[in-house]
Structure formats: C-alpha cells, structure tokens
Amino acid sequence: MSFTKNKRYQPIIGAQIEGTEDIYSLNRHTLGPGDLAESEWKEAGLASPNMTSIREYRLQRVRDKLKKFDCAGILLYDPLNIRYATDSTNMSAWTSHNAARYALVMTEGPVIVFEFDGHEFLSNHNPLITEVRPATTYLYFTAGEFSKNRAKIWAAEIAEIVAQYGSGNKRLALDHCAPEGVQELQNHGFELVNGEEVMELARLIKSDDEIVAMRRSIYACEKSIEMMRGHFEPGITEQKLWSLFQMEAVSRGAEWIETRLLTAGPRANPWYQECSSRAIQSGELMSFDTDLVGAYGYCTDMSRCWLCGDEKASPTQKDIYTKAHEQVRQNIERLRPGITFKELSFSSKEYPRDEFRHYSMLYHGIGLCDEYPAIPFSWEWNENSFDGTVKPGMVLCVESYVGRPDGGPGVKLEEQVLITETGHEILTNYPFESDLLL
C-alpha cells in the first residue's frame, strides 16, 4: 500500500553542510557515542555497526510479527519499544512513567512518532520515520479534570490513521495504555491485541549488525568497569563507587543504568539491596550488576564480585564465590540452538534451596534491555510456565547469586551470551577473580 507524508508534520530531513553545526548535525544519534568510545573501539578492532541496516531490520521484524498477529498496526508507549521500532528517543526515563510520547507503526503504511512538545528534530536522523506529530497527552499531570476529553481526541486521531491505512482491519496491538485510552479505542471498535507479546517476539532474534553494536556497547561498559575498579578501596561508599561507573559509562555513550545494584559485605546477602551511603570495609566482598543501557541503546547486563583491600579471602568467601562461578560456567555450557527453555530449567546447575539463597531466574534474554524469555529454576516450573526453543541470534544472560540464608558473604555473577548456529559465544570479557576461586 502506498502512502504519502503529511506535509504539515513532515520531519526535517535535509542536507548537512560540512563543517557547520545545525539542526541536522547536532542530533545526538548523528553525533554518535563520541571520540573516547570511538578511539577505544578502534584500538580494540571493533567494527562500526550499520545503523541503517539495524533500523530497517528492526522495523521489518515488528511488521512481520504484526502480520502474524493479523494486526493493522501497533501503538507503542514503552520507550524501549519505541526505540526498537523507530530508533527515536526523547527523555526515555521520564517518558517511561509519563505517557507523553508514543508511536504508531502501521503494518502497511506510515511510521508516526507522536512527540512530546512536537519536537520533530529529535527524529531527523532516521528517514524510516514517515511523520512526527505533536503528542496528545491525556495523563492527569497535563490534562487534569479534562483527561477523558483529551483521550477522546487522542483516540479519534489514532482511529483516523488506522482507517486510512488499515484496509478495514480493526485489530490494533498496544503495549501500555491508561484505562481512559483503552476505553476510547474500544469505543472506536478496535480489538486490542497484547503489544508486549508482539514486541518481545520481534526483539528476540538479533541481526548481525545488532551484535556488532552490542559488542561495542559491552566493550565500553567493561572499560568503565575497569575505571571504577581503580577507585575501589576501603572507605569508599557504595554509591560513590557506583557513581564513578556511571560517569565513565555515560562518557562512552551510555544512556542510563536501570538499577543501583552494587552492595558489599552484609548488605550483599540477601541480594537486591541497592547501593547506599555505607562505606565498604577492607576484607568485604562487593558485587555489582551493570544493567547498563549503553551505546546505541544496547544493554550490557553483567555481574562481577571483588574483594576490597589487600586482605586475603577467607575460605568461606572463596567457597561462595567458587559456587557462583561454577554455576555460571556450567550453565553457559548448556546453551545451544534447539534446546528448550524447559530443558534448560531441568538440566542447569542449581544449589539446594534450603542451603543457599539464589537469584530470581537462571537465564533471561537481553537486547535493548532485559527481554523475553525469563527461564526459571526447576522448582518454579508449573502448569503456567511457558516453554520455547533457544535459537541462533538470541542473546541470553546467565545468572548466579549464591549466599547462605543465615548470613555471611553473597556473590552475584553474570555473563552475556550469544547463541550461534553451532553453539554459543560469550560476549562479556571482563575477567573473574582467580584469587577468589578454590
């Protein structure tokens, strides 16, 4: 189906004059991650990703899934889903909890970004975006008592576009939406489909160019980890140490960190406390989980554990660290194309629940952030557990947390692994601690 751009909202796509700074050259996607990251990638021999290829691949993945689900299009609010489909961003952390920005991807038709404050220049790096329109926001923050009225206006615009390009199809996928919006779309006769399912399945298989971008993102993360390590000494607080990692990562093109998971000593058992003002003491184990949305928007999700100061590790510390290390390594070896999620659950290395605390899952997908699938421990499997098959192009994180229920050291380790045609490849390269292994 052919379509034309709305002249009123046509995005600014134009020629850049070499050597000048203008609205085209100053887009942050156009500027790229910066000289620091680029110089380190060049020295490491890491190729540059073809962002045009990545954008085309991801948009086609979305459209292929929309066809499979027989949908006219998909309406996206999740900033990570918008990023995947359009490679367009605007204040992603803020818009994750303020429904002020959205995108409509038609299966056969335009890709329209509805921009907070109507700033079309934020998307002029990507010619795959057909239009940029001002967003109609009906969240209570901006609409107050007129929220329901604005929702009617919002839904009418969506309905008009779908009627124009949807060939009569009234099935519309939707990832997140307030009740007022859902009701108004249904008043227009839409049958709403779970857009989260559509997007998770679209994002599941990475292209070769996506892996090129991910390798760069991981390398920049690991350089930032090493810079943080240079400040790891007794007396530094958890949050000060974490802030140094974040500073280094952002200087290499990272966008944000999804958590604050860095804890030491007694705060590392149980896991999931976030970094605090407590000073790290000599002789304590410190674990961290990067959860870093890095260069090009690709996530690096890896965990390491270090011993603070010059003291030797105790036998108890070495025992816990070795158990976590063995769990990660043995479970990586299980990864191959064709193995099912259920087979992974029941064949992976686990420690007795009554003797050790454990992480919340064995494996999970990774791309722009943590993604489908989350593969549980064997004892969590029940009639509501989903199954599937590991395929080439998937990237999985292999997790371990080990700590005893009665206290003592806790260790968090994690690797990021690509599924290949013949097996797997570990993408994360930061070394483990040989001095902590038995």
C-alpha positions, 0 to 999 in steps of 0.5 A: 500500500502506498502512502504519502507524508503529511506535509504539515508534520513532515520531519526535517530531513535535509542536507548537512553542510560540512563543517557547520553545526545545525539542526541536522548535525547536532542530533545526538544519534548523528553525533554518535557515542563520541571520540573516547568510545570511538578511539577505544573501539578502534584500538580494540578492532571493533567494527562500526555497526550499520545503523541503517541496516539495524533500523530497517531490520528492526522495523521489518521484524515488528511488521512481520510479527504484526502480520502474524498477529493479523494486526493493522498496526501497533501503538507503542508507549514503552520507550524501549519499544519505541526505540526498537521500532523507530530508533527515536528517543526523547527523555526515555526515563521520564517518558517511561512513567509519563505517557507523553510520547508514543508511536504508531507503526502501521503494518502497511503504511506510515511510521508516526512518532507522536512527540512530546512538545512536537519536537520533530528534530529529535527524529531527523536522523532516521528517514524510516520515520514517515511523520512526527506529530505533536503528542496528545497527552491525556495523563492527569499531570497535563490534562487534569479534570479534562483527561477523558476529553483529551483521550477522546481526541487522542483516540479519534486521531489514532482511529483516523490513521488506522482507517486510512491505512488499515484496509478495514482491519480493526485489530490494533496491538498496544503495549501500555495504555491508561484505562481512559485510552483503552476505553476510547479505542474500544469505543472506536471498535478496535480489538486490542491485541497484547503489544508486549507479546508482539514486541518481545517476539520481534526483539528476540532474534538479533541481526548481525549488525545488532551484535556488532553494536552490542559488542561495542556497547559491552566493550565500553561498559567493561572499560568503565568497569575497569575505571571504577575498579581503580577507585575501589578501596576501603572507605569508599561508599557504595554509591560513590563507587557506583557513581564513578561507573556511571560517569565513565559509562555515560562518557562512552555513550551510555544512556542510563543504568536501570538499577543501583545494584552494587552492595558489599559485605552484609548488605550483599546477602540477601541480594537486591539491596541497592547501593547506599551511603555505607562505606565498604570495609577492607576484607568485604566482598562487593558485587555489582550488576551493570544493567547498563543501557549503553551505546546505541541503546544496547544493554550490557547486563553483567555481574562481577564480585571483588574483594576490597583491600589487600586482605586475603579471602577467607575460605568461606568467601572463596567457597561462595564465590567458587559456587557462583562461578561454577554455576555460571560456567556450567550453565553457559555450557548448556546453551545451544540452538534447539534446546528448550527453555524447559530443558534448560530449567531441568538440566542447569546447575542449581544449589539446594534451596534450603542451603543457599539463597539464589537469584530470581531466574537462571537465564533471561534474554537481553537486547535493548534491555532485559527481554523475553524469555525469563527461564526459571529454576526447576522448582518454579516450573508449573502448569503456567510456565511457558516453554520455547526453543533457544535459537541462533541470534538470541542473546541470553544472560546467565545468572548466579547469586549464591549466599547462605540464608543465615548470613555471611558473604553473597556473590552475584555473577553474570555473563552475556551470551550469544547463541550461534548456529553451532553453539554459543559465544560469550560476549562479556570479557571482563575477567573473574577473580582467580584469587577468589576461586578454590 
